[in-house]
Amino acid sequence: MKPRRVLNTIAGDKIYWSSSALVFDGSYFKIKQLQLGYTLPKSITKKVFIENLRAYVSLDDFFTFTSYPGLDPEIASRSGNNVGLDAGAYPTMRKMTFGLNVTF
């Protein structure tokens, strides 16, 4: 006896897709941007003829706190006509930026 192909049955079942079987809690808390920096004291920078020197790192979309099983709960909220439907789009890209501000 061959096993039944469950995936094909579920994929074609309109009642399954329109039921609440695939509804998840999409609540989340996201830190959109976090920036940490340090400015060297003027007593040090004046010795090398620099008025101001600041180094920083910026983290964008790095931290999301959720129990949502998908890649990103924020994606499901901006799907055009299907608001709230997670169509498997790519999650928001995480970005890390390093910088140095120098004033002479």
DSSP file (Angstrom, degrees, kcal/mol; ACC not computed):
  #  RESIDUE AA STRUCTURE BP1 BP2  ACC     N-H-->O    O-->H-N    N-H-->O    O-->H-N    TCO  KAPPA ALPHA  PHI   PSI    X-CA   Y-CA   Z-CA
    1    1 A M              0   0    0      0, 0.0     0, 0.0     0, 0.0     0, 0.0   0.000 360.0 360.0 360.0 126.3    0.0    0.0    0.0
    2    2 A K        -     0   0    0      1,-0.1     2,-0.1     0, 0.0     0, 0.0  -0.562 360.0-110.2 -80.8 142.8    1.4    3.4   -1.1
    3    3 A P        -     0   0    0      0, 0.0     2,-0.2     0, 0.0    -1,-0.1  -0.450  37.4-107.4 -69.7 146.7    1.4    6.3    1.4
    4    4 A R        -     0   0    0     -2,-0.1     2,-1.3     1,-0.1     3,-0.1  -0.480  25.9-118.1 -72.7 141.8   -1.0    9.1    0.6
    5    5 A R     >  +     0   0    0      1,-0.2     4,-1.3    -2,-0.2    -1,-0.1  -0.689  35.3 178.3 -83.8  95.5    0.6   12.3   -0.7
    6    6 A V  H  > S+     0   0    0     -2,-1.3     4,-2.6     1,-0.2     5,-0.2   0.865  72.6  60.8 -68.4 -37.9   -0.6   14.7    2.0
    7    7 A L  H  > S+     0   0    0      1,-0.2     4,-2.7     2,-0.2    -1,-0.2   0.913 105.3  46.8 -59.6 -45.5    1.1   17.8    0.6
    8    8 A N  H  > S+     0   0    0      1,-0.2     4,-1.4     2,-0.2    -1,-0.2   0.867 112.5  51.1 -65.1 -35.8   -0.8   17.6   -2.7
    9    9 A T  H  < S+     0   0    0     -4,-1.3     4,-0.4     2,-0.2    -2,-0.2   0.926 114.3  42.4 -67.2 -44.7   -4.1   17.2   -0.8
   10   10 A I  H >< S+     0   0    0     -4,-2.6     3,-1.1     1,-0.2     7,-0.2   0.909 111.1  55.3 -69.3 -42.1   -3.4   20.1    1.5
   11   11 A A  H 3< S+     0   0    0     -4,-2.7    -1,-0.2     1,-0.3    -2,-0.2   0.837 113.7  41.0 -62.2 -32.7   -2.1   22.4   -1.3
   12   12 A G  T 3< S+     0   0    0     -4,-1.4     2,-0.9    -5,-0.2    -1,-0.3   0.448  89.6 103.5 -93.9   0.2   -5.3   21.9   -3.3
   13   13 A D    <>  -     0   0    0     -3,-1.1     4,-1.6    -4,-0.4     3,-0.2  -0.731  47.5-173.3 -90.1 104.4   -7.7   22.1   -0.4
   14   14 A K  H  > S+     0   0    0     -2,-0.9     4,-1.5     1,-0.2    -1,-0.2   0.809  84.5  58.1 -66.3 -30.7   -9.4   25.5   -0.5
   15   15 A I  H  4 S+     0   0    0      2,-0.2     4,-0.4     1,-0.2    -1,-0.2   0.906 105.4  50.2 -66.9 -40.3  -11.1   24.9    2.8
   16   16 A Y  H >4 S+     0   0    0      1,-0.2     3,-1.1     2,-0.2     5,-0.4   0.930 111.3  47.4 -62.7 -46.2   -7.8   24.3    4.6
   17   17 A W  H 3< S+     0   0    0     -4,-1.6    -1,-0.2     1,-0.3    -2,-0.2   0.779 113.3  47.8 -69.8 -26.8   -6.2   27.5    3.2
   18   18 A S  T 3< S+     0   0    0     -4,-1.5    -1,-0.3    -5,-0.2    -2,-0.2   0.402  99.2  88.0 -94.6   3.8   -9.2   29.7    4.2
   19   19 A S  S X  S-     0   0    0     -3,-1.1     3,-0.6    -4,-0.4    -3,-0.1  -0.281  92.5-105.0 -90.1-178.4   -9.5   28.2    7.7
   20   20 A S  G >  S+     0   0    0      1,-0.2     3,-1.3     2,-0.1    -3,-0.1   0.240  91.5 104.6 -90.6  13.5   -7.7   29.4   10.8
   21   21 A A  G 3  S+     0   0    0     -5,-0.4    -1,-0.2     1,-0.3    -4,-0.1   0.780  85.5  41.7 -65.0 -26.4   -5.2   26.5   10.7
   22   22 A L  G <  S+     0   0    0     -3,-0.6     2,-0.5    -6,-0.3    -1,-0.3   0.149  85.3 119.0-108.0  18.7   -2.5   28.8    9.5
   23   23 A V    <   +     0   0    0     -3,-1.3     2,-0.3     2,-0.0    -3,-0.0  -0.750  39.0 178.3 -89.9 126.7   -3.2   31.8   11.7
   24   24 A F        -     0   0    0     -2,-0.5     2,-0.6    44,-0.0    44,-0.1  -0.870  40.1 -95.7-123.8 157.2   -0.3   32.8   14.0
   25   25 A D        -     0   0    0     -2,-0.3    42,-0.2     1,-0.1    -2,-0.0  -0.637  37.2-173.0 -71.3 115.9    0.3   35.5   16.5
   26   26 A G        +     0   0    0     -2,-0.6    -1,-0.1    42,-0.1     2,-0.1   0.199  35.2 131.0 -99.2  15.7    2.1   38.2   14.5
   27   27 A S        +     0   0    0      2,-0.0    40,-0.5    40,-0.0    41,-0.3  -0.429  30.2 161.5 -70.5 145.3    2.9   40.5   17.4
   28   28 A Y  E     -A   66   0A   0     38,-0.1     2,-0.4    -2,-0.1    38,-0.2  -0.984  36.7-139.9-157.4 161.9    6.5   41.6   17.6
   29   29 A F  E     -A   65   0A   0     36,-1.9    36,-3.2    -2,-0.3     2,-0.4  -0.995  26.6-175.1-128.2 123.8    8.9   44.2   19.0
   30   30 A K  E     -A   64   0A   0     -2,-0.4     2,-0.9    34,-0.2    34,-0.2  -0.971  24.5-144.9-126.3 133.2   11.6   45.4   16.7
   31   31 A I  E     -A   63   0A   0     32,-2.3    32,-0.8    -2,-0.4    31,-0.5  -0.860  19.0-170.5 -91.4 106.6   14.5   47.8   17.4
   32   32 A K  E     +     0   0A   0     -2,-0.9    29,-2.6     1,-0.2     2,-0.4   0.896  65.8   8.0 -70.6 -42.1   14.8   49.6   14.1
   33   33 A Q  E     +A   60   0A   0     27,-0.2     2,-0.4    -3,-0.1    -1,-0.2  -0.992  56.1 179.6-146.6 137.5   18.1   51.4   14.7
   34   34 A L  E     -A   59   0A   0     25,-2.3    25,-3.3    -2,-0.4     2,-0.5  -0.993  10.3-173.7-134.4 125.1   20.7   51.3   17.5
   35   35 A Q  E     -A   58   0A   0     -2,-0.4     2,-0.4    23,-0.2    23,-0.2  -0.981   4.4-174.8-127.0 127.8   23.8   53.5   17.3
   36   36 A L  E     +A   57   0A   0     21,-2.6    21,-2.6    -2,-0.5     2,-0.3  -0.971  15.1 166.5-119.4 133.5   26.7   53.4   19.6
   37   37 A G  E     -A   56   0A   0     -2,-0.4     2,-0.4    19,-0.2    19,-0.2  -0.954  23.5-153.4-144.6 162.8   29.5   55.9   19.4
   38   38 A Y  E     -A   55   0A   0     17,-2.8    17,-2.5    -2,-0.3     2,-0.5  -0.989   7.1-155.4-140.5 129.9   32.5   57.3   21.2
   39   39 A T  E     -A   54   0A   0     -2,-0.4    15,-0.2    15,-0.2     3,-0.1  -0.914  23.2-128.3-105.0 123.8   34.1   60.8   21.0
   40   40 A L        -     0   0    0     13,-2.4    13,-0.4    -2,-0.5     5,-0.0  -0.405  34.8 -97.5 -67.4 145.4   37.7   61.0   21.9
   41   41 A P    >>  -     0   0    0      0, 0.0     4,-1.9     0, 0.0     3,-1.3  -0.316  26.6-122.9 -62.8 146.4   38.6   63.7   24.5
   42   42 A K  H 3> S+     0   0    0      1,-0.3     4,-2.4     2,-0.2     5,-0.2   0.777 108.5  68.3 -63.0 -26.9   39.9   67.0   23.0
   43   43 A S  H 34 S+     0   0    0      1,-0.2     4,-0.3     2,-0.2    -1,-0.3   0.829 107.8  38.3 -63.1 -29.9   43.0   66.7   25.1
   44   44 A I  H X> S+     0   0    0     -3,-1.3     3,-0.7     2,-0.1     4,-0.5   0.888 116.3  49.2 -84.9 -44.1   44.0   63.6   22.9
   45   45 A T  H ><>S+     0   0    0     -4,-1.9     5,-2.5     1,-0.2     3,-0.9   0.820 102.3  61.7 -70.2 -30.1   42.8   64.9   19.5
   46   46 A K  G ><5S+     0   0    0     -4,-2.4     3,-1.4     1,-0.2    -1,-0.2   0.804  94.6  64.1 -64.8 -28.0   44.5   68.3   19.8
   47   47 A K  G <45S+     0   0    0     -3,-0.7    -1,-0.2    -4,-0.3    -2,-0.2   0.779 108.1  40.1 -67.3 -26.1   47.9   66.6   20.0
   48   48 A V  G <<5S-     0   0    0     -3,-0.9    -1,-0.3    -4,-0.5    -2,-0.2   0.045 121.5-104.9-111.0  24.2   47.5   65.2   16.5
   49   49 A F  T < 5S+     0   0    0     -3,-1.4     2,-0.4     1,-0.2    -3,-0.2   0.821  78.3 132.6  58.8  37.8   45.9   68.4   15.1
   50   50 A I      < -     0   0    0     -5,-2.5    54,-0.2     1,-0.1    -1,-0.2  -0.978  44.1-160.5-117.1 130.3   42.3   67.1   15.0
   51   51 A E  S    S+     0   0    0     52,-2.1     2,-0.3    -2,-0.4    53,-0.2   0.908  77.1   3.6 -75.6 -42.2   39.6   69.2   16.5
   52   52 A N  E     - B   0 103A   0     51,-1.8    51,-2.7    -7,-0.1     2,-0.4  -0.996  59.0-175.1-148.4 138.4   37.1   66.3   16.9
   53   53 A L  E     + B   0 102A   0    -13,-0.4   -13,-2.4    -2,-0.3     2,-0.4  -0.971   9.3 173.3-138.9 121.8   37.2   62.5   16.4
   54   54 A R  E     -AB  39 101A   0     47,-2.6    47,-3.3    -2,-0.4     2,-0.4  -0.995  11.1-165.7-131.8 129.4   34.1   60.3   16.8
   55   55 A A  E     +AB  38 100A   0    -17,-2.5   -17,-2.8    -2,-0.4     2,-0.3  -0.899  18.8 169.8-110.6 142.9   33.9   56.5   16.0
   56   56 A Y  E     -AB  37  99A   0     43,-2.3    43,-2.6    -2,-0.4     2,-0.4  -0.978  27.0-151.9-149.3 161.0   30.5   54.8   15.8
   57   57 A V  E     -AB  36  98A   0    -21,-2.6   -21,-2.6    -2,-0.3     2,-0.4  -0.996  15.1-161.0-132.0 137.8   28.7   51.6   14.8
   58   58 A S  E     -AB  35  97A   0     39,-3.0    39,-2.7    -2,-0.4     2,-0.5  -0.980   2.0-162.7-123.4 129.4   25.0   51.6   13.7
   59   59 A L  E     -AB  34  96A   0    -25,-3.3   -25,-2.3    -2,-0.4     2,-0.5  -0.958   8.1-167.0-113.0 120.8   22.8   48.5   13.6
   60   60 A D  E     -AB  33  95A   0     35,-3.0    35,-2.2    -2,-0.5   -27,-0.2  -0.932  70.0 -12.5-112.3 128.7   19.6   48.7   11.5
   61   61 A D  E    S+     0   0A   0    -29,-2.6    -1,-0.2    -2,-0.5   -29,-0.2   0.843  91.2 133.0  55.4  39.8   16.8   46.1   11.9
   62   62 A F  E     +     0   0A   0    -31,-0.5     2,-0.5    -3,-0.2   -30,-0.1   0.808  55.5  51.9 -89.5 -31.8   19.1   43.8   13.9
   63   63 A F  E     +A   31   0A   0    -32,-0.8   -32,-2.3    -4,-0.1     2,-0.4  -0.929  53.8 167.2-120.7 120.4   16.8   42.8   16.8
   64   64 A T  E     -A   30   0A   0     -2,-0.5     2,-0.6   -34,-0.2   -34,-0.2  -0.996  16.3-160.8-128.8 125.9   13.3   41.4   16.5
   65   65 A F  E     +A   29   0A   0    -36,-3.2   -36,-1.9    -2,-0.4     2,-0.3  -0.923  38.7 120.8-109.3 112.4   11.5   39.8   19.5
   66   66 A T  E     -A   28   0A   0     -2,-0.6   -38,-0.1   -38,-0.2   -40,-0.1  -0.986  59.9-138.2-161.7 161.6    8.6   37.6   18.5
   67   67 A S        +     0   0    0    -40,-0.5   -42,-0.1    -2,-0.3   -39,-0.1   0.233  62.9 130.0-106.7   9.5    7.2   34.1   18.7
   68   68 A Y        -     0   0    0    -41,-0.3    -2,-0.1     1,-0.1   -42,-0.1  -0.456  54.3-146.4 -64.7 130.3    6.1   34.3   15.0
   69   69 A P  S    S+     0   0    0      0, 0.0    -1,-0.1     0, 0.0   -43,-0.0   0.630  70.5  86.0 -78.7 -12.0    7.4   31.2   13.1
   70   70 A G  S    S-     0   0    0      1,-0.1    -2,-0.0     0, 0.0    16,-0.0  -0.088  94.6 -97.4 -78.5-176.9    8.0   33.0    9.8
   71   71 A L  S    S-     0   0    0      1,-0.3    -1,-0.1    18,-0.1    19,-0.1   0.911 103.1  -1.3 -70.1 -43.2   11.1   34.9    8.8
   72   72 A D    >>  -     0   0    0     17,-0.1     3,-0.9     1,-0.1     4,-0.7  -0.905  53.2-155.2-153.2 117.6    9.9   38.4    9.6
   73   73 A P  T 34 S+     0   0    0      0, 0.0     4,-0.4     0, 0.0     3,-0.2   0.735  94.9  65.0 -67.9 -20.2    6.5   39.4   11.1
   74   74 A E  T >4 S+     0   0    0      1,-0.2     3,-0.9     2,-0.2     4,-0.2   0.817  92.1  62.5 -71.1 -29.8    6.9   42.9    9.6
   75   75 A I  G X4 S+     0   0    0     -3,-0.9     3,-1.6     1,-0.2    -1,-0.2   0.884  96.3  58.6 -61.8 -40.2    6.8   41.6    6.0
   76   76 A A  G >< S+     0   0    0     -4,-0.7     8,-2.5     1,-0.3     3,-0.5   0.703  98.3  61.0 -65.8 -19.0    3.2   40.2    6.5
   77   77 A S  G <  S+     0   0    0     -3,-0.9    -1,-0.3    -4,-0.4    -2,-0.2   0.508 104.9  46.3 -88.5  -3.0    2.0   43.7    7.4
   78   78 A R  G <   +     0   0    0     -3,-1.6    -1,-0.2    -4,-0.2    -2,-0.1  -0.269  66.7 124.1-133.5  51.6    2.9   45.3    4.0
   79   79 A S    X   -     0   0    0     -3,-0.5     3,-1.5     1,-0.3     2,-0.5   0.031  65.9-128.9-100.0  26.5    1.7   42.9    1.3
   80   80 A G  T 3  S+     0   0    0      1,-0.3     3,-0.4     2,-0.1    -1,-0.3  -0.504  88.4   7.2  70.0-115.6   -0.5   45.3   -0.6
   81   81 A N  T 3  S+     0   0    0     -2,-0.5     2,-0.5     1,-0.2    -1,-0.3   0.702 129.0  61.0 -74.6 -19.8   -3.9   43.8   -1.1
   82   82 A N  S X  S-     0   0    0     -3,-1.5     3,-2.4     3,-0.1    -1,-0.2  -0.413  75.3-178.3-105.1  55.4   -3.2   40.9    1.1
   83   83 A V  T 3  S+     0   0    0     -2,-0.5    -6,-0.2    -3,-0.4     3,-0.1  -0.336  72.4  17.9 -59.8 128.2   -2.5   42.8    4.4
   84   84 A G  T 3  S+     0   0    0     -8,-2.5     2,-0.6     1,-0.2    -1,-0.3   0.388  96.1 119.0  91.2  -2.5   -1.6   40.3    7.1
   85   85 A L    <   -     0   0    0     -3,-2.4     2,-1.0    -9,-0.4    -1,-0.2  -0.868  56.7-146.4-100.9 120.4   -0.8   37.5    4.7
   86   86 A D        +     0   0    0     -2,-0.6   -10,-0.1     1,-0.1    -3,-0.0  -0.753  18.3 179.4 -85.5 105.7    2.8   36.2    4.8
   87   87 A A        -     0   0    0     -2,-1.0    -1,-0.1   -12,-0.1    -2,-0.0   0.214  57.0 -96.4 -93.4  14.7    3.5   35.2    1.2
   88   88 A G        +     0   0    0      1,-0.2    -2,-0.1     2,-0.0   -12,-0.0   0.773  66.5 166.1  79.4  26.8    7.1   34.1    1.9
   89   89 A A        -     0   0    0      1,-0.1    -1,-0.2   -17,-0.1   -18,-0.1  -0.268  47.3 -84.4 -70.2 161.8    8.8   37.4    0.9
   90   90 A Y        -     0   0    0      1,-0.1    -1,-0.1   -15,-0.1     3,-0.1  -0.399  50.1-113.4 -65.0 142.4   12.4   38.1    1.9
   91   91 A P        -     0   0    0      0, 0.0     2,-0.1     0, 0.0    -1,-0.1  -0.259  44.0 -76.9 -71.8 165.2   12.8   39.6    5.4
   92   92 A T        -     0   0    0      1,-0.1     2,-0.2   -31,-0.0   -17,-0.0  -0.414  57.6-109.8 -61.8 133.3   14.0   43.1    6.0
   93   93 A M        -     0   0    0     -2,-0.1     2,-0.3    -3,-0.1    -1,-0.1  -0.430  23.8-131.0 -70.8 135.9   17.7   43.2    5.5
   94   94 A R        -     0   0    0     -2,-0.2     2,-0.4   -32,-0.1   -33,-0.2  -0.668  26.6-164.4 -82.2 142.1   19.9   43.7    8.6
   95   95 A K  E     -B   60   0A   0    -35,-2.2   -35,-3.0    -2,-0.3     2,-0.5  -0.994  14.5-168.9-135.9 134.4   22.6   46.4    8.2
   96   96 A M  E     -B   59   0A   0     -2,-0.4     2,-0.4   -37,-0.2   -37,-0.2  -0.988  11.1-173.5-122.3 126.5   25.7   47.2   10.1
   97   97 A T  E     -B   58   0A   0    -39,-2.7   -39,-3.0    -2,-0.5     2,-0.4  -0.972   7.8-163.6-124.0 131.3   27.5   50.5    9.5
   98   98 A F  E     +B   57   0A   0     -2,-0.4     2,-0.3   -41,-0.2   -41,-0.2  -0.889  19.3 176.0-107.9 143.3   30.8   51.6   10.9
   99   99 A G  E     -B   56   0A   0    -43,-2.6   -43,-2.3    -2,-0.4     2,-0.4  -0.973  25.7-157.8-148.1 162.7   31.8   55.2   10.7
  100  100 A L  E     -B   55   0A   0     -2,-0.3     2,-0.6   -45,-0.2   -45,-0.2  -0.964   9.4-160.9-141.3 120.1   34.4   57.8   11.7
  101  101 A N  E     -B   54   0A   0    -47,-3.3   -47,-2.6    -2,-0.4     2,-0.4  -0.912  15.3-178.2-103.8 122.2   33.7   61.5   11.9
  102  102 A V  E     -B   53   0A   0     -2,-0.6     2,-0.5   -49,-0.2   -49,-0.2  -0.980  10.3-171.2-124.7 129.9   36.8   63.7   11.8
  103  103 A T  E      B   52   0A   0    -51,-2.7   -52,-2.1    -2,-0.4   -51,-1.8  -0.985 360.0 360.0-120.4 125.0   36.9   67.5   12.1
  104  104 A F              0   0    0     -2,-0.5    -1,-0.1   -54,-0.2   -51,-0.0   0.426 360.0 360.0 -96.6 360.0   40.2   69.2   11.4
